[in-house]
Amino acid sequence: MVSAPRLLALTLILAACDSDRPVVAQRPAPPSTIPLPAADSAAAMSARLDGSRRTALVDATARVSPSVVSLRVTVRQQVQMSSFDAFFFGAPREQTAQSFGTGFVVRADGIIITNQHVVAGADQIIVTLPDGTDVDARLLGEDPLTDIAVVKIDRTALPVAPLGRSADLLIGEWAIALGNPYSGLLGNSEPSVTSGVISATGRNILPTDANQTGRYYDMIQTDASINPGNSGGPLVNSLGEVIGVNSSIFSNTGGSVGIGFAIPIERAVRVAEEIIANGSVRRPWVGLEVAGADRMSEWKSAGGVPVIQVVPEGPAAAAGLRAGDVLTRANGRTLRNYLDWEAVLLDLHVGDVVETEVLRSGQTMARRIVPADLPTVTAERVRLRGLDLVTLTPGVRAELGARSDVGAALLRVPPETGRLTGLQDNDVIVRIDYVEDRRIVQQPVRTAQDVARILDRIPRGASFRLWVERRGGYSYTDLTN
């Protein structure tokens, strides 16, 4: 048997037979165990590898990530003091706290969308661009109900996030979450990327806290990891288009367990545009109350959403709805429980039309509701010592969920006034007690004007007791005129 080196030497000799000079065979080098490709094939292989690595997710990330920014928020907080500390150290002390979140640029002149809970109570907002530049930002407006806020930085020609649609999402299609988890702890300002799929759409999340301001209805669910600091960042499809705003997770650890939620981009943009134009959001009012969380177990047998109250002269009353009706559809959406109805309301403008199907005495009928401004917006206000009061009309009563038939509602209590008096927004003043001619006078309050009239009767420096309804209960606070 001929070995490889000898066979190669023989071949060399035969190939040189046509030469006039004698050829001396040379011992060849042993062949390499790792053959090296030629230069042209190496370039081709590199191109093939690059092509296989550059997936749709890579391209989508590259398209969006230049528009993703970090937010560092500073908030001043009152330090809770014991009576001992208050006696020796005087007025309550303040401390500053920092929190972090994410946002994305939607206009090249520095308009950024984020979550409202990221910037709530902010005294200072610093935006960090992807290149690490820190820029002071100002809050243009916020909407706690939808958990959307808009901030502005003084920059031009910024990369803008491409916006898509959430209305036609497919369950199981790719989803990418971009954000800045744990902010500076990771050492740079580039957004982190996680991927997963669209797990579900139209998710309605039950409020877990009576003080929760955000309403998370018709949400997008994804298993792309959403971690602390990701709030306000974009949820992106495989085309590199923003389809939602990352906002919340279900977790018993504080970190992602694969159940995250994003606000649909259509809602976020609608709210942002209204904030940019007006500084706030006009909330529509339909003038009816439906069965709530206490009736959730009955939704299958109810066949829709039962109406339990219709406000006289409100939009629903004008449309012919009555207590006892059952709402089955609204604007093409099947209504299974009150969360579905709230999801419809959350995406309405004042003046929009709500096309409803109503079940009454076994008959289905159509009713068209045209939402109006909230009663507290249109009601006559009384400005009194920095407080805004309105008379408790049936509409205001229904809007605030008050039990009292008459009274004066406090619409806005400045933070410092609230700290000194214990009063809160939406408290309803129902009675004022004071001493006159050595006897206690208990004066009922029926209108906002009554509050001003009664306080005028109380001497300066004299004490009085203010009785208020708050979330269905009654309490009082003692004040000095």
N, C-alpha and C positions, 0 to 999 in steps of 0.2 A: 504494500500500500504506500502511496507517495504522500509524504507530509506536505503541509501547506507551504512552507518556505521553499522546498525543492521544486514544487510545481510552479511556483511563481518565478523562480530563477530560470527554469526551462522556457517559460513563456517569454521572458526577456531576451533570451538568446535567439529564439526563432524570429522574434520581431525585428532583430537587427541583422538578419541575413542579407538583406539587400544593400547593406552598406559596404563600401570598398575597404573600410578599415576593420581590423579585427575588434570584436567587442568582448570585453571582459565582464563576465557576470559578477554582480555585487550582491552581497547578502542583505536582503531587505529587512527593514525594522518590523518587529512584531506588530500585528494589527491592533488598533485601539479597541478596548472593550466598550467604550462609549463613543460611538461614531458622532462626529460633529457635523451638523448640517452645513451646506453651502450658504454663503451670505444671502443669496436671494431667497432660499427656502426658509432661513431664519426670520427674515422680514415678513414672509408670508405667514409663518406660524404665529409671530407676534400679532399680526393683524387679525388672524383667526381668534387668538386668545382674547384680544381686546374686544372683538365683536361678541364673543360669548360672555364676557364680563359685563359689558355695557347693556344691561337689561333695561326693560321699560321702567323698572323702579329706580335704577340709577339715573336715567334721563329725567324722570319725573322729579327726583330730588334735586338734580342740578338746575332744573327750571325754577323751582320754588325757593330753595334755600337762601339765595341772595336777598330775599325780601323779609326774612325772618329775623326778628330782633329780640333782645332780652330787656326786661324791665326790672329795675330795682326801686322799690317803693319804701319811703320812710314815713312812719306814722308816729304821732305823739300819743302816748297813753297815760291816763291817770293811774298813779300807784295807789292801790288800796292800802289805807292806813288804819291801824287800830286806834281806839279812843286814846290810848296812852301816847302813841306817836303823834296824834293830832294835837294833844294838849301841849306836848313839849316842842313839836316842830312846826306847828301852825298849819297853814293851808296845805292841801294835798300837793304832793310832788308829781312831776311829770318825768317820764322816761321815753326814749325813742326806741322804736322797734323797726326792723327791716324785714321785708318779704320780697319774694322774687316771682316773676312770671314771664310769659312770652307774649309776643304780638306779631302781627305781620302788616306790611305796608300795602295799602290799597290805593293810594294816590301818590304820585311822584313828588308832590310838594310837602310830604311829611305826615300824611294822615295814616294813622295806625289803629287797627281794631284789636281789642283784647277783651278779657273777661272783666265784668264789673267787680267781682270779688277780689281781683288782683289789685285794683287801685282804690278800693273802698277806704275812705277816711284819709287819703294820702295828703301829706304835707309837702312831699317832694317826690317827683318821678324822674328817674334817670333812665334813658334808653341807650342801650349798647348795641351798636351796629355790628354786622358780621366781621368787620375788619378790626373790631376792638375799640372804636371811637365812642366815647361817652358824650351824650347830648342831653341837655335839660329839656324836659317835655312839660307841656301843660295839658290839663284835662279839659277837653271840649264839652264833655257831657257823659252821663252814665244812666243806665236803665236797670235798676236792680231786678225788675220782674223778669226780664229776658237774660240777665247776666251779661250784657254787652256794654262796653265802654269804648270811647274814642279819645285818643290822645294825639297831640300834634307836636312835631319837632320842626325847627326852622332849618330845613334842608330842601334842596331841589334836586331834580334828576335822580331820584332814588329808584332802585329796582322795585317793580310792582308785582305783587303776587297775581298770577292768572286765576280768574274765578270761574268755577264750573257750576254745576247744578246738582242738587241732592234729590230732586223729585223723581229721577229715573234710575236711582242706584239699584244694582243687582246684588242680592244676597250672595256672598261668597266671592265677590270681586275684590281685587287688591285694594288695600288702604294703607296710607303712610302717615304717621304722626311725627311732626317736627316740633321741637321745643328745646328748652334749655333746663333740663332737670338738674336740680341742686346748684344751678347757676355757676358761680366762680369756683366751686369746689372741684370742677373738672378741668380747670386751668386755662381755658380759652373761651372765646365767645361764639364759636361756630355752633350751629344748632345740631343737636343729636337727632338721629333718625331711627325710628322703629317701624316695623311693617307687620301687617296682618291682613285680615279680611273684614269686609262689612258683615258683621254678625247678624244684624237686624236693623230695621228702620221703624219709625213710628212708635218708639218706646216712650211711654209715659211713666215718669218716676214719681212715686208718692212722696210728698214732703215728710221728712223725718224729724223736723223740729218746728215747733209753733212759731219761732222767730225767723224761720228761713224766708228770705225775701224772694229768691229766685224761683221761677216756675219752669221745670225741665220737662216739657211736653213735646211729643213728636220728635224725639231725639234719635240720632244715629248711634248705633252700638257697634263697637269694634273691639277686636282683641289685640290690636296694636298697642304696645305698652304706653300708658300715659302716667307719668310719675310726677312727684312734687316739683314744681317749676315749669311743667308743661302747659299749665292752664293758660288759655288765650292763644295758643299756637294753632297752626292750621292742620286740619285733616285733609289729605290730598288723595286724589285718585291716580291711576296708573298713567294718565295723560299729563300729570303735573298740574292739575287744576284743583283749587281749594274747594272742597265740598262741605266743610264744617269747621267749627271753632271748638277745639278740645276744651272740655269744661269740668268733667267730674268722673269719678270712678266708684265702683263698688269694691270695698276692700275691708278686711278685718285686721290688716297689718299696716295700713298707711301707704303701701306701695301697690304697684299694679299686680292684679291677679287675672288679667285678661278680660276684664269687663269694664270697658271705658265708654264714655258718651261724649258726643259732639253736638253742638247747636247747628242746625241746618244753615248753610251759607246764605240762603235767600232771606231768612229771618234776620241774620246778623247784618246784612247789607241794608235791608229796609230800615232797621233801627238806627244804624250808623248814619244813613242819609238824613233821617229825621233829626238826629242830634246835630249834625253839621249845619242843617238849615235853621233849626229853631233852638238848639241848646238843650232840648228835652224831647220826650215822646208824649204825644197826645194819646191817652189811653181811651179806647172806645167803651161805651156802656150800652148794654142791651136792655137793662131793666127787668131782668128776671133772675130768680134763684132756683137752682136745681138740687136734687138730692145729692149729697156729698159722700164723704168717705164712710159714714156710718151706714150707708145703704149699698156699699160695694158688693157685699155678698149676694145681693138680690138682682145683679145686673142681667143674669141669664133669663130669669123669669120676668123681669120688667120689660124686656124687649126694646130697651132704649133708655133715655134719661128722663126720669119724671120731673115735671115742673112743680115746685112746691109753693112758689109765690111769684106774682107778676105785679110790678110797681105801677100804681095808677098813673096814667098819662105818660108812661115811659115808652120807649121804642117797641118793646114786645107787646105792650097793651095796644098800641096803635096798630100793630100787625094782626091783632085779633087772637093772641094767645091767652090761655087761661090756666089758672092753677089746676093741676090734675092731668093736663096734657102730657104726652110722652114724646120727646124729641127722638126721632129715629135716624135722620140724616141731616147734615148741614154742609152746604157747598160741596156736595158730591161725596162726603165722607160719612161712613157708617158710624153711628154713635152707640157704643156699647155701655159706657159709663161716663161719669162726670169729667174724667180726665180727657176723654176724647172731645167733649164740648169745650173744655178749657183750652185745649190745643187749637181749636178753631178760633176762639176769641183772641188768643195770643198773637195771631198773625193778621188781625184786622186793623184797618185804618178807620178813623172817624169818617162816616159817610159811605163806607163800603156796604155792599148788600150781602145779607146772609140768607141764602135760599134754604129753607128748612122743610122737612117732611114731618108732620105731626100726626100722632095717633090719638084719636079722641072717640071714645065710645065705640071702639072697634072699627072706626072709619079713618082712612089715611087722607090727609089734606095737606096742601102746600101753603106755606106762610112765608112772606118776605119781610125780614127785619132790617131796618136801616139804623145802625148804631149811631149814637150821639156822643157828645162830650160827657165826661163824668159829671155828676151833679155838683161835686165839690169844685169843679172848674167853673161852672156857670153860675153858681150861687153867689149872692152878694156877700162880700167879706167885710168884717169889722176888724180894723187894726187896733190892737190894744196892748200897749206896753211891750211891743216887740212880738206879739202873738197874733196869728191870723185865726179868726173865729168865723164859723158859719152856723146859721140856724139849722137844726136837725129836721129837715123835711123828709117825707117818705123816701125820696130818691137818695138823699145823703145817708139816711138810716140804712137803706139796703146796701149802698156802696160800702159803708164801713162795717156792716154786720152788727150794728148796735141793737140793743134790746129796748132801750128807753124810747118812749114815744116822742118826748120833747127834750130839748136841751140845746147846748151850744158846743159844736165840735171844734177841737183845736187841730188845725191843719198842719201847722208848722211850729215846733218848739225849738228855738235855738239851743245848741248843745250846752252852753253855759247856763242858760235859764233852766234847762232840764236838770242839770247837775245840782243847782241851788234849790229847786222847787220840787223835784221828783215828777214833774209833769212830762208826758210823752206825746208824740204825734198821735192824732186820732182819739185822744181822750175826749170824753163827752162830759161837759160840766152840767150837772143836773140840779145842784143846790149850793147855796152859799149861806153859811151860818156866821153870825156876828153878834156882838153885844150892843144894845142900845137902851139907854135909860135903865141900866142894871138888869136888863132882861135879855134872854137869848132869842134872837130872831132867826128863824129858819126860812130863808127866802128861796122858793123854787125858781129855776131858770128855764124859761120856755124858748127864748130867742137869744141870738148873739148880742143884740142890743141890751137885753136884760143884764148881762154881765157888766157892761160899762155903766149902766144906770145904778146897779147895786153897789159897785165899788165906789162910785161917786158919793154915796151916802155914808160910807164908812170913813171915820176921821183918819187923817194921816197919822201913821205910827201905830194905829190900832191893829189888833190881830183879827184874823177871820179864818174860817175853815172852808175849804173848797172840796166839795164832794164830786167825784168823777166816776163814770163807768169806763172800765177798761177791759176789753175782750170778754164781755159778758158778766164781769164781776164789778163790785163797787168798793171804792176806797176813798180816803180823804188825805189831804195835806194841809198843814197849818202854815199860814203865811202872814206877812205884815204888810199893811197897805202903805 
